[in-house]
Amino acid sequence: MPSVSVRDVAALAGVSVGTVSNVLNRPEKVAETTVDKVHSAIEKLGFVRNDAARQLRAGRSRALGLIILDVANPFFTDLARGAEARAAAEGLSIILGNSDEKAERESAYLDLFEEQRMHGVLVSPFGNIIPRLRRLRERGIPAVLVDRTSADSTFSSVSVDDEAGGELAAAHLLDTGRRRIAYVGGPTEIRQVVDRLEGARRAVAAHPGATLEVVPVGALTVAEGREAGRSLAARPPESRPDGIFAANDLLAMGLLQAMEQASMHVPDEVGLIGYDDIGFASAAVVPLSSIRQPSVLIGETAVEILLEEAEDPTLPPRQIVYQPELVVRQSTGAAVSAGVTTL
């Protein structure tokens, strides 16, 4: 069966093709009786507009591309929710890509978004993608970094001060009497992991006698946290850390599970703090202390900046940096030997 065209609708309604186009795109410019005639013809013929072709002619899609590091991480789910709500308010859609912390998947999504001529692209990058973003910009597709600053400030970004967050987390462990701190995080291609470690180093350096050990993991997942927890619990008690800062809450939850199973009790034997303050943090068997980020606000703000740059490509890049917040729960109750009240 041949497809119904705009010309078919115009012929049945007794109007011009331009009038049909106005009814579909700018109905406020057409008389109400004419709008009714056109809609009646559309219904009788079963006409379906070809948005893909319309976007191709316009040169830009009505969708924004969003690439996140891990769709299983509730932090990114909340960020995407904020971005989607802001985009929807402007009549735009969000197409979500999960890089899964893999450079090749990130590159594939960037290729797709370029081919589809997205209205703009938001990306939480894995490694250095600035050259790819420059290519998008040359094609008229603006890009904004989320949850990461732009190293050379050539692209706008919306992020949290992760060095400050890392310092908050480690300082809190130190304030509860811990002195053998372990930082569990990785891979180092993720800038946030490196920045949080740098902040932790700064806090530890300010406490003479305190030490910081780095425990690398392959991904920011619960499974990797469990592996790290088993490894730490298998050590002799005297060589274990008495405070652990996990680079995100998923790692912290895995660490908590493994250590509790091995009778390495939190917080009596080891204090544990995560990062992101996802919803599950407060619901853990031992509620997790964490560093809170305004995830929804990051998504909303990033879309606002992206739409402004799509409207005016001459706008200078902006670096929006929010401050993190320490959320204290049971998992960092003071070490028994420190004589501080358990939280």
ZIPENOR-V801775 format. One record per pair of residues at least 24 apart in sequence whose C-alpha atoms are under 8 Angstrom apart, sorted by sequence separation. I is the first residue (numbers start at 1). J is the second residue. D is the distance in whole Angstrom. If there is no record, write none. Layout:
# ZIPENOR-V801775
I;J;D
I;J;D
This chain:
# ZIPENOR-V801775
13;37;6
102;126;7
103;127;7
117;141;7
122;146;7
124;148;7
249;273;8
250;274;8
13;38;5
101;126;6
114;139;8
225;250;7
226;251;8
229;254;7
230;255;8
233;258;8
249;274;5
225;251;4
229;255;4
233;259;6
244;270;7
246;272;8
248;274;5
249;275;5
13;40;8
71;98;6
114;141;8
220;247;7
224;251;7
225;252;6
226;253;8
227;254;8
228;255;7
229;256;7
232;259;8
242;269;6
243;270;5
244;271;6
245;272;6
246;273;6
247;274;6
248;275;4
249;276;6
10;38;7
13;41;6
64;92;7
66;94;7
68;96;8
70;98;6
220;248;7
222;250;5
223;251;8
225;253;7
226;254;4
227;255;8
229;257;8
230;258;6
242;270;4
243;271;5
244;272;5
245;273;5
246;274;5
247;275;6
248;276;6
249;277;7
253;281;8
294;322;8
9;38;7
12;41;6
62;91;8
63;92;5
64;93;6
65;94;6
66;95;6
67;96;6
68;97;6
69;98;6
70;99;7
71;100;7
166;195;7
167;196;7
170;199;8
171;200;7
181;210;7
183;212;7
185;214;8
187;216;7
221;250;5
222;251;5
225;254;4
226;255;5
229;258;5
230;259;6
233;262;6
241;270;7
242;271;6
243;272;6
244;273;6
245;274;6
246;275;7
249;278;7
62;92;5
63;93;5
64;94;5
65;95;5
66;96;5
67;97;5
68;98;5
69;99;5
70;100;5
162;192;6
166;196;4
170;200;5
174;204;8
179;209;7
180;210;6
181;211;6
182;212;6
183;213;6
184;214;6
185;215;7
186;216;6
187;217;6
220;250;7
221;251;5
222;252;7
224;254;7
225;255;5
226;256;8
229;259;5
256;286;8
293;323;8
294;324;8
10;41;8
62;93;7
63;94;6
64;95;6
65;96;6
66;97;6
67;98;6
68;99;6
69;100;5
70;101;7
165;196;6
166;197;6
167;198;8
168;199;8
169;200;7
179;210;4
180;211;5
181;212;5
182;213;5
183;214;5
184;215;5
185;216;5
186;217;5
187;218;5
220;251;6
222;253;6
223;254;6
226;257;7
227;258;8
233;264;6
253;284;7
293;324;5
9;41;6
63;95;7
65;97;7
67;99;7
68;100;8
69;101;5
163;195;5
164;196;8
166;198;7
167;199;4
168;200;8
171;203;5
179;211;6
180;212;6
181;213;6
182;214;6
183;215;6
184;216;6
185;217;6
186;218;6
187;219;6
222;254;4
226;258;5
230;262;7
249;281;7
292;324;6
293;325;7
9;42;6
162;195;6
163;196;5
166;199;4
167;200;5
170;203;6
171;204;7
174;207;8
180;213;8
182;215;7
184;217;7
186;219;6
187;220;8
221;254;8
222;255;8
225;258;8
291;324;6
292;325;5
162;196;5
163;197;7
165;199;7
166;200;5
167;201;7
170;204;7
185;219;8
186;220;7
291;325;6
292;326;6
163;198;6
164;199;6
167;202;6
168;203;8
185;220;7
291;326;5
292;327;7
9;45;7
163;199;4
167;203;5
252;288;8
290;326;6
291;327;6
162;199;7
163;200;8
289;326;8
290;327;5
9;47;8
289;327;6
290;328;7
67;106;7
289;328;5
290;329;8
288;328;8
289;329;5
4;45;7
6;47;8
184;225;8
249;290;7
288;329;6
289;330;7
4;46;7
5;47;7
67;109;7
287;329;6
288;330;6
289;331;6
4;47;5
148;191;7
287;330;5
288;331;5
289;332;6
3;47;8
4;48;8
148;192;7
184;228;8
286;330;6
287;331;6
288;332;8
147;192;8
286;331;6
282;329;8
65;113;6
277;327;8
196;247;7
65;118;6
64;118;6
65;119;8
67;121;8
193;247;6
61;116;7
63;118;6
64;119;5
65;120;6
66;121;6
67;122;6
68;123;6
69;124;6
60;116;8
61;117;6
62;118;7
63;119;6
64;120;5
65;121;5
66;122;5
67;123;5
68;124;5
69;125;7
60;117;5
61;118;5
62;119;6
63;120;8
64;121;6
65;122;6
66;123;6
67;124;6
68;125;7
69;126;7
59;117;7
60;118;6
61;119;5
64;122;7
67;125;8
273;331;7
60;119;6
182;241;6
272;331;5
273;332;7
180;240;8
181;241;6
184;244;7
271;331;6
272;332;5
56;117;8
180;241;5
181;242;6
182;243;6
183;244;6
184;245;6
185;246;6
186;247;8
271;332;4
127;189;5
180;242;5
181;243;5
182;244;5
183;245;5
184;246;5
185;247;5
270;332;8
271;333;7
126;189;6
127;190;6
179;242;7
180;243;6
181;244;6
182;245;6
183;246;6
184;247;6
185;248;8
267;330;7
271;334;7
126;190;6
127;191;7
178;242;6
179;243;7
181;245;7
183;247;7
267;331;5
271;335;7
125;190;8
126;191;8
178;243;6
266;331;6
267;332;6
268;333;7
270;335;7
185;251;8
266;332;8
267;333;5
268;334;8
269;335;7
184;251;8
267;334;7
268;335;6
269;336;8
267;335;7
268;336;6
174;243;8
173;243;6
173;244;8
170;245;7
169;245;7
178;271;8
173;271;7
173;272;8
173;273;8
169;273;7
169;274;8
101;219;8
169;290;7
169;291;7
168;291;8
165;291;6
160;293;7
159;298;7
158;298;6
158;301;7
158;302;6
157;302;7
156;305;8
147;298;7
146;298;7
146;299;7
146;302;7
176;332;7
145;302;8
169;326;7
176;333;7
177;334;7
178;335;7
144;302;7
165;323;8
168;326;7
176;334;5
177;335;6
164;323;8
165;324;6
173;332;7
176;335;6
157;317;8
159;319;8
161;321;6
164;324;7
165;325;7
177;337;8
144;305;8
156;317;4
157;318;6
158;319;6
159;320;6
160;321;5
161;322;6
165;326;8
177;338;5
144;306;6
155;317;5
156;318;5
157;319;5
158;320;5
159;321;5
160;322;5
161;323;6
162;324;8
176;338;7
143;306;7
154;317;6
155;318;7
156;319;5
157;320;6
158;321;6
159;322;6
160;323;6
161;324;7
177;340;8
142;306;7
153;317;7
156;320;8
158;322;8
160;324;6
176;340;7
153;318;8
153;319;7
142;309;7
142;310;6
141;310;7
150;319;8
149;319;7
142;313;8
73;250;7
122;302;7
122;303;8
122;306;8
121;306;8
120;306;7
120;307;8
120;310;7
119;310;7
75;276;6
75;277;8
75;278;6
74;278;6
74;279;8
82;295;8
83;296;7
82;296;4
86;300;5
81;296;6
82;297;6
83;298;8
84;299;8
85;300;7
79;295;5
80;296;7
82;298;7
83;299;4
84;300;8
87;303;7
78;295;6
79;296;5
82;299;5
83;300;5
86;303;7
78;296;5
79;297;7
81;299;7
82;300;5
83;301;8
86;304;7
76;295;7
79;298;6
80;299;6
83;302;7
75;295;6
79;299;5
83;303;6
79;300;8
